Amino acid sequence: MNTSQDSNEPITIFIASWGRPIYLWSCLDSLCRTIESPARVVLLDNAHPDPLIRQVIAGFERRELFAEVVRFSTNRFENITKAYEERLLDVGPWHVYMESDVVASCSHGCWLSEMYRIVQADPSIGMLGSLIDTHDFLDAEKAREIMSGDTHSAEFLAKLNSPERAFIGVPQWADESRDSFPTEPPCPIGNPPGRLMMLRTDIIREHGFQLDTPLAECFRKQGFRPAVTARVRHRHLSLLNVFDHTDYSQTNRDQFFTTHS
């Protein structure tokens, strides 16, 4: 099956907007500033009740960033999954799924074209993620101090138990001389982070929306290797919840995803 796209054919980027207007603004602004190759940006706006979300989206509509804004009337996980799956019929062999708390960057030019170059160069890859910027990981002691000794909240808001912390200060994973590395032992993560992925469209059409871990298994069963590139980095702004959103509820977050998944 041909999985190459014409160089002038835009790659569709689906952005799932879950809320937190400051993070959404940062994500969208970075797209305006960093994408230099043809792209179609489709924003899936999940009706978050914060009124600033609408203002942020309106600003980037005026910048003409979006090919489409899908607005929902309810704040439900299944809104995103259904709209995403429906629109896969109209995109090319590769597309990007990203979440609105991500800022992507690349020291080699356009991160979108770099990820596409990598998947074209290695046909064994079906799912390509990027390496997290570890500078945003907060020291555990500092996180607990901010949360007044509440260890549970500190662990959740600062992601103290994230396996991606194993990338901190380990140069082998940050080596940009290789295009990518598979997410299998000895890699500390078993799948590319679901917050920013370039994906083979045909596999997603077949299996539908999946969270990142089961999605990686779907690709493996189809004979493809999930991989991560250090040549593209991303900031995971949710690591800053411990500063910006100290009342962010793990219970509500977990219920939102489990109830509607």
HUKA-V577215 format. One line per field, one symbol per residue. psi: psi as a letter, one per 20 degrees, with the letter a starting at -180 (. if undefined). A space follows every 50 residues. Layout:
psi->???
//
This chain:
psi->pojqqqhipqppopoooianhgggggghhhghhhpjrpqooopnoklqio hhghggghhighilhqhqoopqiqnqhhgggghghhihhjrahqrpprqj kpoqrpikcphghghhgghhhniipioparpqoihipqpgghghghjljn gghggghjlhjpiihiipjohhhjojiqhrqqmrpjpiqiqqpiioqpqp hhhhhgiapqrhghghhggghjjqpqrqpiipqqpniiijhhghmijpph ghghhgghhj.
//
